[in-house]
Amino acid sequence: MQLIENATDQKLRGAYYTPPAIAKFILQWGINGCNDLNILEPSCGDGVFLKCIGNNGMFYNSVTAIEYEEKEAEKARAIALHDSEVINADFHRFCLDTDKRFDLVVGNPPFIRYQYYDPEQQKIADEIFKRSRLKRTKLTNAWGTFVVGCSQLLKETGKIGFVVPSELLMVKYAQQLRQYLAKNFNKINIISFENLVFEEIQQEVVLLLCEKNGTDEHMIEHIEVKDADALFKLNPHKLKFPTKKIDFHADKWTYYFLEKKELDLLEKVKHDMPSISTYANVEVGITTGANDYFTVPESVITLYNLKEYARPMVGRSVQVSSLCFTEKDWLANVTAGAKAHLLVFPSGVKKSGNDGVKAYIENGEKEGINKGYKTGIRDEWYIIPSIKLSDALFLRRNNQYPKFVLNEAKAYTTDTMHRVFIKEGVNKKAFVASYYNSLSFTFAEILGRNFGGGCLELMPSEVGGIYMPYSIDNEALFDEIDRMLRQRKSADEILDYTDRIILHEGMGLSMEEVHTARSIWHKIMGRRLSRETLEKKKEVKTEKKTKYAQLNFLDLFEQYQNNNIVENSIVREDMVEYVASSHKHLINESKNVLISLVKKDNFEQYLDKSAKIYYTGKRFPSTVALNKLYYFMPYLKGKGIRDLYLIKIARVGTRREGQSGEDKNDFRLVFEIEYVTQLFDDYQSIDLKIWRTFTDTTLKNLLK
């Protein structure tokens, strides 16, 4: 199991080997007292599974092991199991050429992306997928090919026991693989871990235990244990008899850890509830290409005389604390100095506009805004496409629960929120109020994904898929929900009010079922939020071991090519006293700081505090929790740190983007930054901890 973070030989062949405890558990599950099985290990490495068979006196008929690397194959042969064969070959070719069929396949297939395959491997892998009437995409990893190929090599009754990434359960590109497994296996057990079992690569994994037995039943179970040692405390009966029917149409497998009673309730209500898309169309918010340029506070409107180009907008969750976003709410944001205006320029304004707008556009070009990833492809870079007002707003990223807000103020929004266009004939207040119930919150959790740090992210299609018991009668709840949100009542307090009316009185669910619905939401939400704790454990445990692991920018590009990884708020222009100095900014000392090395040939823009962008080199550590970064401090080589910048946006870019000589295949991490203040009277030297980068501290710790 591996992440392709370096193009080292070890990583390109996926050589992170299975902990012995996991290998032993998979083999015990697979053999289960039989002594005549033909076993295949398709990626044996140095022979962890083979050693486990020999060391534990397991019985079998034959063992066939495949290993691509000759040196590793020799190590596996040296284990010298009887009736065994270690073949030095590419599994893909073996899969297509062999006539053998197996009772049990075990292993830990490599985690190698499509683009790291040579053309011949890609061709063979495509053929393996075609045999099962599947289509392989450029996002498919080697482990997916191994799962499909090994399924083809099983006898009519047989088992597969693999270690695979947890993304199997949720990512879009693995959806056809989930459907394939659901249809081709009768019993599927998923075992996940609270703690990391592959600490050195910071990768969450699951055990995929699949069995075909020739029946018409298709059952699944998801079990979570603390760590590898806890596997041996599992009840074997639970693994032999999974209790939950597989939903062949389910987009994800993330909710199968629920109890059968809970799943039955969800299945029941799905037939009685339409989805949001029945009543509305959901689209991503306006993609400006440079939110901090096109969204501005009132002070900028006044300074540049931009009033005729300004439209009301809302772009951050903290600017919306109600069920109904009103003009009064918008004016309060304006007064508070928030970026409450969207600049909508007409064609030709660069030539025909007033002096202020000309100056503003000229400043944008000086800052390189016109050469951005989105702006650079426009005929007139300052004209934003898809300027449409929506009836409601759905926040894209959320903590405890996703907010759904009626847009009474007729405000525009950026891609931090989704635009919801409610269909004709639907009561808007009733529609938005109907969302606030435990079941809709639950389906939002099921459809969304963990963005990082416990944050829940939903894309437009996922928002549209949320089941919601819309009723015009729910308009009566609107004002009370709005009041409770404005008073910052907890989600449970709001649901105590709405569940009884929407779910019990409206849908006819029993109060026991209503309580079950709330319990399901708590369980799924709590599991997501607990991932923040897990990420903290990763940072603490892996700082030394993964000191030299670097981010794979191609992975980031595939995931965030149309979106920012991080988008932080602008600092507020408030006066605070700090260390006998006055700074015209509110500095949040609890936020994490990125300190990164600036070489001498790039000093100038940092010395005069005019830097707007920081590009990382190709080597940037995967130990950096990007979603937690807020401030940036340039470490000038030979001098140290002095000045504080805000990280406005972290995104994936390319080397020399928008300039001559741009290499669109050379991906870099780009931080769009804004100068805040000078923290120290002179430059101070510190020890850069991680690959010339120091990120595991807050501003408060730095200033002690």
C-alpha positions as CSV (number, residue, x, y, z in Angstrom):
1,M,0.0,0.0,0.0
2,Q,1.4,3.4,-0.9
3,L,0.9,6.9,-2.0
4,I,2.9,8.0,-5.0
5,E,4.6,10.9,-3.3
6,N,8.1,10.3,-4.6
7,A,9.1,8.8,-7.9
8,T,11.5,6.5,-5.9
9,D,11.8,2.9,-7.0
10,Q,10.2,1.7,-3.7
11,K,7.2,3.9,-4.1
12,L,6.7,3.3,-7.8
13,R,6.3,-0.4,-7.1
14,G,4.1,0.0,-4.0
15,A,6.5,-1.6,-1.6
16,Y,4.9,-0.9,1.8
17,Y,4.4,-4.3,3.2
18,T,1.6,-5.6,5.4
19,P,1.9,-5.8,9.2
20,P,2.1,-9.5,10.1
21,A,-1.0,-9.3,12.4
22,I,-3.1,-8.2,9.4
23,A,-1.7,-10.9,7.1
24,K,-2.4,-13.5,9.8
25,F,-6.0,-12.3,10.3
26,I,-6.8,-12.3,6.5
27,L,-5.3,-15.8,6.1
28,Q,-7.2,-17.2,9.1
29,W,-10.5,-15.7,7.7
30,G,-9.8,-17.1,4.3
31,I,-8.6,-20.6,5.1
32,N,-11.1,-21.1,8.0
33,G,-10.1,-24.6,8.8
34,C,-9.8,-25.9,5.2
35,N,-6.6,-27.8,4.2
36,D,-7.0,-28.2,0.4
37,L,-7.2,-24.6,-0.9
38,N,-5.3,-23.2,-3.9
39,I,-4.1,-19.8,-2.7
40,L,-2.9,-16.9,-4.8
41,E,-0.8,-13.9,-3.6
42,P,-0.7,-11.5,-6.6
43,S,1.8,-9.0,-5.1
44,C,3.8,-10.9,-2.6
45,G,6.8,-8.5,-2.1
46,D,9.3,-10.1,0.2
47,G,6.7,-12.6,1.4
48,V,4.8,-11.4,4.4
49,F,1.8,-13.6,3.7
50,L,4.0,-16.6,2.8
51,K,5.9,-16.2,6.1
52,C,2.6,-16.1,7.9
53,I,1.5,-19.3,6.3
54,G,4.7,-21.1,7.3
55,N,5.1,-19.6,10.8
56,N,1.5,-20.5,11.8
57,G,1.5,-24.0,10.3
58,M,-1.5,-23.3,8.0
59,F,-2.5,-26.1,5.7
60,Y,-3.2,-25.7,1.9
61,N,-3.1,-27.5,-1.4
62,S,-0.9,-25.0,-3.3
63,V,0.4,-21.4,-3.0
64,T,1.1,-19.3,-6.1
65,A,2.8,-15.9,-5.5
66,I,3.5,-13.2,-8.1
67,E,6.2,-10.5,-7.6
68,Y,7.3,-7.9,-10.2
69,E,10.7,-7.1,-8.6
70,E,13.2,-9.9,-9.0
71,K,15.1,-9.2,-5.7
72,E,11.9,-9.3,-3.7
73,A,10.8,-12.5,-5.5
74,E,14.1,-14.1,-4.5
75,K,13.4,-13.2,-0.8
76,A,10.0,-14.7,-1.1
77,R,11.4,-17.9,-2.7
78,A,13.8,-18.2,0.2
79,I,10.9,-18.8,2.5
80,A,10.6,-22.2,0.8
81,L,7.0,-23.2,1.5
82,H,6.2,-26.7,0.2
83,D,3.9,-26.9,-2.8
84,S,4.5,-23.3,-3.6
85,E,5.6,-21.3,-6.6
86,V,7.0,-17.7,-6.6
87,I,6.7,-16.2,-10.1
88,N,8.8,-13.2,-11.0
89,A,6.3,-11.5,-13.4
90,D,3.8,-8.6,-13.8
91,F,0.5,-9.7,-12.3
92,H,-1.4,-8.0,-15.1
93,R,0.2,-10.3,-17.7
94,F,-0.2,-13.3,-15.4
95,C,-3.9,-12.5,-15.0
96,L,-4.5,-12.5,-18.8
97,D,-2.4,-15.5,-19.6
98,T,-3.1,-18.0,-16.8
99,D,-5.7,-20.8,-16.9
100,K,-5.4,-21.5,-13.1
101,R,-8.3,-20.7,-10.8
102,F,-8.0,-20.2,-7.1
103,D,-10.0,-20.8,-3.9
104,L,-8.5,-17.9,-2.0
105,V,-6.7,-14.7,-3.1
106,V,-4.9,-12.7,-0.4
107,G,-2.7,-9.6,-0.4
108,N,-1.9,-6.0,-0.3
109,P,-2.0,-4.7,-3.9
110,P,0.2,-1.7,-4.8
111,F,-1.2,1.8,-4.8
112,I,0.0,3.1,-8.2
113,R,-1.7,5.6,-10.3
114,Y,-2.6,5.1,-13.9
115,Q,0.0,7.6,-15.2
116,Y,2.9,5.7,-13.5
117,Y,2.1,2.6,-15.6
118,D,4.1,2.1,-18.8
119,P,2.0,2.0,-22.0
120,E,2.1,-1.8,-22.1
121,Q,0.8,-2.1,-18.5
122,Q,-2.0,0.4,-19.2
123,K,-3.0,-1.6,-22.2
124,I,-3.1,-4.9,-20.3
125,A,-4.9,-3.3,-17.3
126,D,-7.6,-1.9,-19.7
127,E,-8.1,-5.5,-21.1
128,I,-8.6,-6.8,-17.5
129,F,-11.4,-4.3,-17.0
130,K,-12.9,-5.1,-20.3
131,R,-13.2,-8.7,-19.4
132,S,-15.5,-7.8,-16.7
133,R,-17.3,-5.2,-18.8
134,L,-15.9,-2.3,-16.9
135,K,-14.2,0.8,-18.0
136,R,-10.8,1.9,-16.6
137,T,-10.2,5.6,-16.1
138,K,-7.1,7.7,-15.5
139,L,-8.1,8.0,-11.9
140,T,-8.1,4.2,-11.4
141,N,-5.3,2.9,-9.2
142,A,-3.4,-0.4,-9.4
143,W,-5.3,-1.8,-6.4
144,G,-8.5,-1.5,-8.4
145,T,-7.1,-3.5,-11.3
146,F,-5.9,-6.2,-8.8
147,V,-9.3,-6.5,-7.3
148,V,-11.0,-6.9,-10.7
149,G,-8.3,-9.3,-12.0
150,C,-8.2,-11.5,-8.9
151,S,-12.0,-11.7,-9.0
152,Q,-11.7,-13.2,-12.5
153,L,-9.2,-15.8,-11.2
154,L,-11.5,-17.2,-8.4
155,K,-13.4,-20.4,-8.7
156,E,-17.1,-20.5,-8.6
157,T,-16.9,-20.4,-4.8
158,G,-13.9,-18.5,-3.5
159,K,-12.7,-15.6,-1.4
160,I,-10.6,-12.5,-1.7
161,G,-8.9,-10.8,1.3
162,F,-7.2,-7.6,0.5
163,V,-5.8,-4.5,2.2
164,V,-7.1,-1.5,0.2
165,P,-7.3,2.3,0.7
166,S,-10.4,3.5,2.6
167,E,-11.3,5.6,-0.5
168,L,-12.9,2.4,-1.9
169,L,-15.9,3.2,0.3
170,M,-16.5,6.7,-1.0
171,V,-14.7,8.1,-4.0
172,K,-16.5,8.6,-7.3
173,Y,-14.0,6.8,-9.4
174,A,-14.4,3.6,-7.3
175,Q,-18.2,3.6,-7.7
176,Q,-18.2,1.1,-10.6
177,L,-15.8,-1.1,-8.6
178,R,-18.2,-1.1,-5.6
179,Q,-21.1,-2.0,-7.9
180,Y,-19.0,-4.8,-9.4
181,L,-18.1,-6.2,-6.0
182,A,-21.7,-6.0,-4.9
183,K,-23.0,-8.0,-7.9
184,N,-20.2,-10.6,-8.0
185,F,-19.9,-11.5,-4.3
186,N,-22.4,-12.8,-1.9
187,K,-20.7,-11.7,1.3
188,I,-18.6,-8.6,1.8
189,N,-17.0,-7.6,5.1
190,I,-15.3,-4.2,5.4
191,I,-13.1,-3.7,8.4
192,S,-11.8,-0.2,9.2
193,F,-9.4,1.0,11.9
194,E,-9.7,3.8,14.4
195,N,-5.9,4.1,14.5
196,L,-3.4,4.1,11.6
197,V,-2.0,0.8,10.7
198,F,0.3,2.2,8.0
199,E,1.7,5.1,9.9
200,E,4.7,5.7,7.7
201,I,2.4,6.7,4.7
202,Q,-0.4,8.5,6.6
203,Q,-2.9,6.3,4.7
204,E,-6.2,5.0,6.0
205,V,-6.9,1.5,4.9
206,V,-9.6,-1.1,5.2
207,L,-9.7,-4.8,4.9
208,L,-11.8,-6.0,2.0
209,L,-13.1,-9.5,2.7
210,C,-15.2,-10.9,-0.2
211,E,-16.8,-14.3,-0.6
212,K,-18.8,-15.9,-3.4
213,N,-20.9,-19.0,-2.6
214,G,-23.3,-19.3,-5.5
215,T,-26.4,-18.1,-3.7
216,D,-28.7,-15.2,-4.6
217,E,-28.0,-13.3,-1.4
218,H,-25.7,-10.2,-1.4
219,M,-24.9,-9.1,2.1
220,I,-22.4,-6.7,3.6
221,E,-21.1,-5.7,7.0
222,H,-18.8,-2.8,8.1
223,I,-16.9,-3.3,11.3
224,E,-14.6,-0.8,12.9
225,V,-11.8,-1.9,15.3
226,K,-9.2,0.1,17.2
227,D,-6.0,-1.4,15.6
228,A,-4.6,-4.5,14.0
229,D,-4.3,-6.4,17.3
230,A,-8.1,-5.9,17.9
231,L,-8.8,-8.0,14.8
232,F,-8.4,-11.2,16.8
233,K,-11.1,-10.1,19.3
234,L,-13.8,-10.0,16.6
235,N,-16.7,-12.5,16.7
236,P,-16.1,-15.0,13.8
237,H,-19.9,-15.5,13.5
238,K,-20.3,-11.8,12.5
239,L,-17.8,-12.2,9.6
240,K,-19.5,-15.4,8.4
241,F,-23.0,-14.0,8.4
242,P,-23.1,-10.3,7.4
243,T,-26.6,-8.9,8.1
244,K,-27.1,-6.0,5.8
245,K,-28.4,-6.3,2.3
246,I,-26.3,-4.5,-0.3
247,D,-27.9,-1.5,-2.0
248,F,-26.8,-2.0,-5.7
249,H,-27.7,1.7,-6.4
250,A,-25.9,3.2,-3.4
251,D,-23.3,5.8,-4.4
252,K,-21.1,5.1,-1.4
253,W,-20.5,2.4,1.2
254,T,-19.7,4.8,4.1
255,Y,-22.9,4.1,6.1
256,Y,-22.8,0.3,6.3
257,F,-21.3,0.6,9.8
258,L,-24.8,1.4,11.0
259,E,-27.0,-1.2,12.6
260,K,-29.5,-3.1,10.6
261,K,-32.4,-1.4,12.3
262,E,-30.9,2.0,11.3
263,L,-30.3,0.9,7.7
264,D,-33.9,-0.4,7.4
265,L,-35.3,2.9,8.5
266,L,-33.2,4.8,5.9
267,E,-34.3,2.4,3.2
268,K,-37.9,2.8,4.3
269,V,-38.0,6.6,4.2
270,K,-36.2,6.8,0.9
271,H,-39.3,5.5,-0.8
272,D,-41.5,8.1,0.9
273,M,-39.3,11.2,0.4
274,P,-38.3,12.9,-2.8
275,S,-34.9,14.6,-3.1
276,I,-33.9,18.2,-3.3
277,S,-33.5,17.9,-7.0
278,T,-37.2,17.1,-7.4
279,Y,-38.0,20.7,-6.4
280,A,-34.8,22.6,-7.3
281,N,-31.8,22.8,-9.5
282,V,-28.4,23.1,-7.7
283,E,-25.4,24.8,-9.3
284,V,-22.0,25.7,-8.1
285,G,-21.6,29.4,-7.0
286,I,-20.0,32.0,-9.3
287,T,-16.4,31.1,-10.2
288,T,-14.7,34.4,-10.2
289,G,-11.2,33.0,-10.6
290,A,-9.9,35.4,-8.0
291,N,-12.4,35.9,-5.1
292,D,-10.2,38.3,-3.2
293,Y,-10.1,40.6,-6.3
294,F,-13.7,40.5,-7.4
295,T,-15.3,40.4,-3.9
296,V,-14.6,43.6,-2.0
297,P,-15.6,45.6,1.1
298,E,-17.4,49.0,0.9
299,S,-14.1,50.8,1.4
300,V,-12.8,49.6,-1.9
301,I,-16.1,50.6,-3.7
302,T,-15.7,54.1,-2.3
303,L,-11.9,54.3,-3.0
304,Y,-12.2,53.4,-6.7
305,N,-15.7,54.7,-7.4
306,L,-17.1,51.3,-8.3
307,K,-20.6,51.6,-7.1
308,E,-22.3,51.1,-10.5
309,Y,-20.4,47.8,-10.8
310,A,-21.1,46.5,-7.3
311,R,-23.6,43.8,-6.6
312,P,-24.6,42.5,-3.1
313,M,-22.9,39.2,-2.3
314,V,-22.3,36.8,0.5
315,G,-19.4,34.4,0.4
316,R,-18.6,33.1,3.9
317,S,-20.5,31.0,6.4
318,V,-19.9,33.4,9.2
319,Q,-21.8,36.0,7.2
320,V,-24.9,33.9,7.3
321,S,-26.3,33.0,10.7
322,S,-30.0,32.6,9.9
323,L,-32.5,30.6,7.8
324,C,-33.3,33.8,5.8
325,F,-30.5,36.0,4.5
326,T,-32.1,39.5,4.4
327,E,-31.1,42.9,3.1
328,K,-30.7,43.9,6.7
329,D,-28.2,41.0,7.2
330,W,-26.3,42.1,4.1
331,L,-26.1,45.7,5.3
332,A,-24.8,44.5,8.6
333,N,-22.0,42.7,6.8
334,V,-21.3,45.9,4.8
335,T,-21.1,47.9,8.0
336,A,-18.8,45.3,9.6
337,G,-16.3,45.7,6.7
338,A,-17.0,42.3,5.2
339,K,-16.4,41.6,1.5
340,A,-20.1,42.1,0.7
341,H,-19.8,43.4,-2.9
342,L,-19.2,41.4,-6.1
343,L,-17.7,43.4,-8.9
344,V,-19.5,42.8,-12.2
345,F,-17.8,44.6,-15.0
346,P,-19.4,45.0,-18.5
347,S,-17.5,44.4,-21.7
348,G,-15.1,47.2,-22.7
349,V,-15.1,48.9,-19.3
350,K,-11.3,48.9,-19.3
351,K,-11.5,51.6,-22.0
352,S,-14.9,53.2,-21.4
353,G,-15.1,53.1,-17.6
354,N,-14.4,55.9,-15.1
355,D,-10.9,56.6,-13.8
356,G,-11.5,54.5,-10.7
357,V,-12.5,51.3,-12.5
358,K,-9.6,51.7,-15.0
359,A,-7.2,52.0,-12.1
360,Y,-8.7,49.0,-10.4
361,I,-8.4,46.8,-13.5
362,E,-4.8,48.1,-14.0
363,N,-3.9,47.2,-10.4
364,G,-5.3,43.7,-11.1
365,E,-3.1,43.3,-14.1
366,K,-0.1,44.5,-12.1
367,E,-0.8,41.8,-9.5
368,G,-1.2,39.1,-12.3
369,I,-4.9,38.5,-11.7
370,N,-5.4,38.5,-15.4
371,K,-3.0,35.5,-15.8
372,G,-4.8,33.2,-13.3
373,Y,-6.0,29.7,-13.9
374,K,-9.6,30.9,-14.7
375,T,-9.1,34.5,-15.6
376,G,-6.4,33.8,-18.2
377,I,-8.7,31.9,-20.5
378,R,-11.3,34.7,-20.8
379,D,-11.5,37.1,-23.7
380,E,-11.8,40.0,-21.2
381,W,-10.3,38.6,-18.0
382,Y,-12.3,40.9,-15.7
383,I,-15.7,39.7,-16.9
384,I,-17.1,36.9,-14.7
385,P,-19.3,34.3,-16.3
386,S,-22.6,32.8,-15.1
387,I,-23.8,35.8,-13.1
388,K,-27.1,34.5,-11.8
389,L,-29.2,35.1,-8.7
390,S,-30.5,32.1,-6.9
391,D,-33.4,31.6,-4.6
392,A,-31.4,29.9,-1.9
393,L,-27.9,29.1,-0.9
394,F,-26.4,25.8,0.3
395,L,-23.0,26.0,2.0
396,R,-20.4,23.8,0.3
397,R,-18.2,23.1,3.4
398,N,-19.6,22.8,6.8
399,N,-18.7,21.6,10.3
400,Q,-21.6,20.2,12.3
401,Y,-24.3,20.3,9.6
402,P,-24.7,21.9,6.2
403,K,-26.6,25.2,6.2
404,F,-29.4,25.8,3.8
405,V,-30.5,29.5,3.5
406,L,-33.2,31.4,1.7
407,N,-31.7,34.3,-0.3
408,E,-34.2,37.0,0.4
409,A,-31.5,39.7,0.0
410,K,-31.0,38.6,-3.6
411,A,-27.3,38.4,-3.0
412,Y,-24.8,36.7,-5.4
413,T,-22.4,34.1,-4.1
414,T,-19.0,32.7,-5.1
415,D,-18.1,29.0,-5.3
416,T,-17.9,28.8,-1.5
417,M,-21.7,28.2,-1.6
418,H,-23.9,26.5,-4.1
419,R,-26.8,28.3,-5.8
420,V,-30.2,26.6,-5.4
421,F,-32.9,27.6,-8.0
422,I,-36.3,26.6,-6.7
423,K,-38.8,25.4,-9.3
424,E,-42.0,27.2,-10.0
425,G,-44.9,26.4,-7.8
426,V,-42.7,25.3,-4.8
427,N,-43.2,27.4,-1.6
428,K,-39.7,28.7,-1.0
429,K,-40.0,29.2,2.8
430,A,-41.6,25.7,3.2
431,F,-38.9,24.2,1.0
432,V,-35.9,25.5,3.0
433,A,-37.6,24.8,6.3
434,S,-38.3,21.2,5.3
435,Y,-34.6,20.5,5.1
436,Y,-34.1,21.0,8.9
437,N,-34.7,17.5,10.2
438,S,-32.6,14.6,11.3
439,L,-33.2,12.5,8.2
440,S,-32.1,15.2,5.7
441,F,-29.1,15.9,7.9
442,T,-28.3,12.2,7.8
443,F,-28.5,11.9,4.0
444,A,-26.3,15.0,3.7
445,E,-23.7,13.1,5.7
446,I,-24.0,10.0,3.6
447,L,-23.8,11.8,0.3
448,G,-21.0,14.2,1.3
449,R,-17.3,13.6,1.9
450,N,-14.9,14.4,4.7
451,F,-12.9,17.3,3.2
452,G,-10.3,17.3,6.0
453,G,-10.2,18.3,9.7
454,G,-13.8,16.9,10.1
455,C,-15.2,19.3,7.5
456,L,-18.1,18.0,5.4
457,E,-18.1,18.9,1.8
458,L,-21.0,18.5,-0.7
459,M,-21.0,19.1,-4.4
460,P,-24.1,20.3,-6.3
461,S,-25.1,16.8,-7.5
462,E,-24.8,15.5,-3.9
463,V,-26.9,18.4,-2.5
464,G,-29.5,17.5,-5.1
465,G,-29.6,13.9,-4.0
466,I,-30.4,14.8,-0.3
467,Y,-33.8,13.3,0.6
468,M,-36.1,15.9,2.0
469,P,-39.8,15.7,3.2
470,Y,-41.0,18.8,1.6
471,S,-44.5,20.0,2.6
472,I,-46.1,23.3,2.2
473,D,-47.3,23.1,5.8
474,N,-43.6,23.4,6.9
475,E,-43.8,27.1,6.0
476,A,-45.2,27.6,9.5
477,L,-41.8,26.5,10.9
478,F,-39.8,29.0,9.0
479,D,-39.8,32.0,11.3
480,E,-39.1,29.9,14.4
481,I,-36.1,28.1,12.8
482,D,-34.8,31.5,11.7
483,R,-35.1,32.9,15.2
484,M,-33.4,29.9,16.7
485,L,-30.5,30.1,14.3
486,R,-30.1,33.8,15.0
487,Q,-30.0,33.0,18.7
488,R,-27.3,30.4,18.0
489,K,-29.3,27.5,19.3
490,S,-27.7,24.1,18.9
491,A,-28.6,21.8,16.1
492,D,-30.2,19.4,18.5
493,E,-32.4,22.2,20.0
494,I,-33.6,23.0,16.5
495,L,-34.2,19.4,15.6
496,D,-36.1,18.8,18.8
497,Y,-38.5,21.4,17.5
498,T,-38.6,20.4,13.8
499,D,-38.4,16.6,14.0
500,R,-41.6,16.2,15.9
501,I,-43.5,18.3,13.3
502,I,-41.8,17.3,10.1
503,L,-41.0,13.6,10.7
504,H,-43.6,12.6,13.3
505,E,-46.7,14.6,12.5
506,G,-45.9,15.3,8.8
507,M,-44.4,11.9,7.6
508,G,-46.1,9.7,10.2
509,L,-42.9,8.2,11.7
510,S,-43.3,6.9,15.2
511,M,-41.4,8.8,17.9
512,E,-39.1,5.7,18.2
513,E,-38.3,6.1,14.5
514,V,-37.7,9.8,15.0
515,H,-35.3,9.1,17.8
516,T,-33.5,6.5,15.7
517,A,-33.1,9.0,12.9
518,R,-31.5,11.4,15.3
519,S,-29.2,8.7,16.6
520,I,-28.1,7.8,13.1
521,W,-27.2,11.4,12.4
522,H,-25.3,11.7,15.6
523,K,-23.4,8.5,14.8
524,I,-22.4,9.5,11.3
525,M,-21.6,13.1,12.1
526,G,-19.6,12.0,15.2
527,R,-17.6,9.6,13.1
528,R,-16.7,12.3,10.7
529,L,-15.7,14.8,13.4
530,S,-13.6,12.2,15.1
531,R,-11.4,12.1,11.9
532,E,-10.0,15.5,13.0
533,T,-8.6,13.8,16.1
534,L,-7.2,11.0,13.9
535,E,-5.5,13.6,11.7
536,K,-3.9,15.2,14.8
537,K,-2.6,11.7,15.7
538,K,-1.1,11.4,12.2
539,E,0.8,14.7,12.5
540,V,2.2,13.7,16.0
541,K,3.1,10.2,15.1
542,T,4.5,10.7,11.6
543,E,6.6,13.9,11.9
544,K,9.9,12.0,12.2
545,K,9.1,9.0,10.1
546,T,7.7,10.9,7.2
547,K,10.0,13.8,7.3
548,Y,11.0,13.5,3.7
549,A,7.6,12.4,2.2
550,Q,6.4,15.0,-0.3
551,L,3.0,15.9,-1.6
552,N,1.9,14.5,-4.9
553,F,0.7,17.6,-6.7
554,L,-0.8,15.6,-9.5
555,D,-3.1,13.9,-6.9
556,L,-4.1,17.4,-5.6
557,F,-4.7,18.6,-9.2
558,E,-7.0,15.7,-9.9
559,Q,-9.0,16.4,-6.8
560,Y,-9.0,20.2,-6.8
561,Q,-8.5,21.3,-10.4
562,N,-11.6,23.5,-10.3
563,N,-11.5,24.5,-6.6
564,N,-9.2,26.0,-4.0
565,I,-7.8,23.7,-1.4
566,V,-7.9,26.4,1.2
567,E,-9.8,29.7,1.2
568,N,-9.4,31.9,4.3
569,S,-11.1,35.1,5.3
570,I,-9.3,38.4,5.0
571,V,-8.0,39.9,8.2
572,R,-10.1,42.6,9.8
573,E,-8.9,46.2,10.1
574,D,-9.2,46.4,13.9
575,M,-6.7,47.9,16.3
576,V,-5.0,45.5,18.8
577,E,-2.1,45.9,21.1
578,Y,0.6,43.3,20.9
579,V,4.1,43.3,22.4
580,A,4.1,47.1,22.8
581,S,3.3,47.6,19.1
582,S,0.0,48.6,17.5
583,H,-1.1,46.6,14.4
584,K,-4.1,47.7,12.4
585,H,-5.2,44.1,12.1
586,L,-7.0,41.5,14.2
587,I,-4.4,38.7,14.6
588,N,-5.7,35.3,15.5
589,E,-3.0,33.7,17.6
590,S,-4.6,30.3,17.6
591,K,-4.2,29.9,13.8
592,N,-1.4,27.7,12.3
593,V,1.5,29.3,10.5
594,L,3.4,28.1,7.4
595,I,7.0,29.2,7.5
596,S,8.8,28.3,4.3
597,L,12.2,29.2,2.8
598,V,12.6,32.0,0.3
599,K,15.9,31.9,-1.7
600,K,18.0,35.0,-2.2
601,D,17.0,35.5,-5.8
602,N,13.4,36.0,-4.7
603,F,14.1,38.4,-1.8
604,E,13.0,41.7,-3.3
605,Q,9.2,41.3,-3.1
606,Y,9.4,40.2,0.5
607,L,11.8,42.9,1.6
608,D,9.4,45.6,0.4
609,K,6.4,43.6,1.6
610,S,4.8,43.5,-1.9
611,A,4.6,39.7,-2.3
612,K,1.3,38.5,-3.5
613,I,2.0,34.9,-4.3
614,Y,4.3,32.1,-3.0
615,Y,5.0,29.1,-5.2
616,T,6.4,25.9,-3.5
617,G,9.1,23.9,-5.1
618,K,8.5,20.4,-6.3
619,R,9.4,19.2,-2.8
620,F,6.7,20.1,-0.3
621,P,6.0,17.9,2.7
622,S,2.9,15.8,3.0
623,T,3.1,16.4,6.7
624,V,1.6,19.8,6.1
625,A,-2.1,19.9,7.0
626,L,-3.2,22.3,4.3
627,N,-6.7,22.8,5.6
628,K,-5.3,24.2,8.8
629,L,-2.9,26.8,7.4
630,Y,-3.9,30.4,7.9
631,Y,-0.8,32.6,8.0
632,F,2.4,32.6,6.0
633,M,5.8,33.8,7.1
634,P,8.6,33.9,4.6
635,Y,12.0,32.7,5.9
636,L,14.5,34.7,4.0
637,K,17.6,32.5,3.6
638,G,20.4,33.7,5.8
639,K,18.1,36.2,7.5
640,G,15.1,34.6,9.2
641,I,11.5,35.6,9.7
642,R,9.9,39.0,10.4
643,D,6.8,39.6,8.4
644,L,3.3,38.1,8.7
645,Y,1.1,37.4,5.6
646,L,-2.4,35.9,5.4
647,I,-2.9,32.9,3.2
648,K,-6.0,33.9,1.3
649,I,-6.0,30.9,-1.0
650,A,-4.0,27.6,-1.4
651,R,-4.5,26.0,-4.8
652,V,-2.7,23.9,-7.3
653,G,-0.9,25.8,-10.1
654,T,1.8,25.2,-12.6
655,R,5.4,26.4,-12.9
656,R,5.4,29.9,-14.5
657,E,1.7,29.8,-14.9
658,G,0.4,32.5,-17.2
659,Q,3.9,33.4,-18.4
660,S,6.0,32.4,-21.3
661,G,7.7,29.1,-20.7
662,E,4.8,27.8,-18.5
663,D,5.0,24.0,-18.0
664,K,1.5,22.7,-17.6
665,N,2.8,19.3,-16.5
666,D,4.9,20.8,-13.7
667,F,2.4,21.2,-10.9
668,R,3.1,23.3,-7.8
669,L,1.3,24.4,-4.7
670,V,0.4,28.1,-4.9
671,F,-0.3,30.2,-1.9
672,E,-2.0,33.6,-2.7
673,I,-1.0,35.8,0.2
674,E,-1.6,39.3,1.6
675,Y,0.7,41.3,3.8
676,V,-0.6,41.8,7.4
677,T,2.1,43.3,9.5
678,Q,5.7,43.2,10.7
679,L,5.8,41.0,13.8
680,F,9.4,41.6,14.9
681,D,11.7,44.6,14.8
682,D,14.3,42.6,12.9
683,Y,14.6,39.2,11.3
684,Q,14.8,36.3,13.7
685,S,16.3,32.9,13.0
686,I,14.5,29.7,13.8
687,D,15.1,26.1,13.1
688,L,13.1,24.9,10.2
689,K,11.8,21.5,11.3
690,I,10.3,19.8,8.2
691,W,12.1,19.8,4.9
692,R,12.9,23.6,5.1
693,T,9.2,24.1,6.2
694,F,7.8,24.6,9.6
695,T,4.1,24.2,10.0
696,D,3.3,22.5,13.3
697,T,2.9,25.6,15.3
698,T,0.4,28.4,15.9
699,L,1.1,32.1,15.9
700,K,0.8,32.1,19.7
701,N,3.6,29.5,20.1
702,L,5.8,31.3,17.7
703,L,5.5,34.6,19.6
704,K,6.1,33.2,23.1
